[in-house]
Amino acid sequence: MALFNYKIRLTAPTLSHVKFNSMSTSFQQENLAKALYSVLADKLSSLQAQNGELTIVVHADDICTVSETLRDNPVLGFDTLIDLCGIDYSTYGDTLSAKNSLRGKRFAAIYHLLSVNLNHRLRVRVLAENNDIPVIDSVTEIWPAANWFEREAFDLYGIVFSGHPDLRRILTDYGFIGNPFRKDFPLTGYVEMRYDAEQKRVIYQPVSIEPREITPHVIREEHYGDSES
């Protein structure tokens, strides 16, 4: 698998400012990267490739325009949305490996695209501007498969997809409180469920597990793999 990196200086007017760092670059992916830069240069916050995967970062206001271009442009032809998920970047940046471009924005939606005819793939990252109420435009009119994917991200992360035709929970039950994939959601949850023999139905009750604080173990890159002497 080809390993290469692209970095775009957004103030640059020409493709010559795309920086290549590669040992062996996939010809197909290099052409795709050039096509993306040529077609979407003014809409890209960044374009990177690592471990054989291309990723572009797009501003939340541009996601629908960019998505239509990605689907309809004959050189790109991304006719299929394979997956869409949410990410909570809370505490991201506490390690040295954090990218500065991602610090400060808490929530993002990640789109995995496929061109069946051209046989290439792309990852699109969109960062929500508001950390308290994250809002990103829905792409259901562009890729209908986004319907349930966006509902999952809404349910698990609380990301509101503006323009979605039926934005409601899909994995948790109707009375669920909070968004379970957010990093500040307690591991025990807020309530627990059990069957009540007297009422002959399932009921909720306060969590009986003692809460505890879990501190993540962080391995910083400059010491990774070092053996203790």
C-alpha positions, 0 to 999 in steps of 0.5 A: 500500500502506498504511503504518501502525504499531501498538504495544501496551502490554501492561499496558493493559486496553483497546483504547484503548491501541493507538497508531496512527501512520498516513498511510492505514490499511487498513480491513481490516488495522485491523479485523484488528489490533483483532480480534487484540488483542481475542482474544489481548491477554493472549498478545501480546508486541507487535503491529505493522504496517509496509508493509502487513504485520501481525506479532505476537510470541508467547511460546514457551510460548503458540505452540500455544494461540495457533495454535489460536485463530488457526485456529479463531476465526471472526473470524481464521480462519487456516486455512493456514500458508504458510511457516515459517522460522528466524532467527538474531538473533546480532549483531542490535542492533549497529546503531541500528535494532535493536528492544529487544524482540528483543535478547538472544534469538538464535533465532526461528521465523517463521510466515506465515499466510493466511485463505483465506475472509477474505482476510487474512494475518498474520506470527507471531514466536516467540523461543526462550528458550534460546540454546544449545538453542533449543526451540519447540513444534511446530504440526504438529497444528494446521497439517500443512504445518508438518512439512517447514517445521519440519524445514528450520528444525531442519536449517538453524538447529538449532531443536528443535520439541518434539512434531514426529513426525519431526524430522530433517534434510531439506536437508543429508545425514545426516552433516552437521555443524552448522547452515549458516544460523547466523551462526557457521557458517563460509562454507566449511563444515567439510568438502568433498566430491569424487569419488574415482576409486580408491574410485569413490564420493563422499568427504569431506575437510577443507576446503582453502580458507583460512579468513578473517574477514569483517567486515560493513559496517554503515550506520547509519541516521542517516548513511544516504544522506549524501554525502561532502563 
